[in-house]
């Protein structure tokens, strides 16, 4: 009889509660710090509340990874119940999560930690892939090995409208922000070789710049089964319009929209949007 397999990841993967339940993925909450207060991501703080509270402080919200001890408690609980574990961790060049999870797994058998080399929905897309591989009957070790190949196909990027969070977090210079604002230029961030790198800037306001960004990204060879669209602080109408544009522009069978959680929102600010998909033909 095949062993039971648990798929786990961190809350900064931005997996919606619906997808967590649908694909049976266990999400571990990270910590967000605003002022002197600590909150568990999407447990006792929502993204909307994060932005409301952050306006009361002069410093940018901070995030904290999950400790090796916390990982070990989760892994031990699952393995004691007879599960093998595949943990899809945030990229090791972006967060301490992968190294902490790997350290926690060292003393445990049948726990396989995968470096997603991504964040947000890029990590989520790998976790969803892991769930599908589990359903096809692959072992935990086989799934982990497959994910290490699949991660090279993931395209993860974001376009930013609220550059104030980048400025407050020390990620852009004041002059660059002022110039971008004056020229209505919207910067993008790409994940390349597991690292955050500045991407192309797009001129325009609101959805105009976002659509230009989407059209630019959805070129070349694309797996058109699924695209994840993540966002912060957009209205339902705006999200629907962008989802329809993305599906039409990319010819995707399905576009899933998700609001980013507190950890990602702490760094990207309000009215951020990203398209995440796999490269390669169907």
Number of C-alpha atoms within 10 A of each C-alpha: 3 7 12 15 24 22 24 23 28 25 28 28 28 28 28 19 12 10 15 18 11 11 16 15 21 18 20 18 21 22 21 23 19 19 15 5 8 16 18 19 25 22 12 9 17 16 22 14 12 23 18 11 14 16 11 10 11 10 13 21 25 16 22 15 18 19 16 18 13 13 19 20 11 15 26 19 11 17 18 9 10 14 19 22 26 28 30 30 31 29 24 19 16 15 18 17 25 27 19 21 27 20 17 22 21 13 11 13 12 18 26 22 24 26 23 28 25 32 26 24 29 27 29 29 27 25 29 21 17 29 21 14 18 19 12 9 13 17 19 25 15 15 22 23 13 17 21 15 9 17 21 16 15 24 21 25 28 24 25 26 24 17 25 20 21 19 16 16 16 11 12 14 11 15 10 12 19 14 11 18 16 9 13 17 20 24 21 21 19 19 21 17 13 20 16 16 12 14 15 13 17 22 17 15 14 14 16 11 21 25 18 13 24 21 14 13 16 19 11 9 11 21 18 20 15 20 26 23 22 23 27 24 18 16 11 9 9 13 21 13 13 20 20 14 16 22 17 12 15 21 17 17 12 14 24 15 18 20 20 29 27 33 28 23 23 24 20 25 23 21 18 25 27 25 26 25 25 24 18 12 10 10
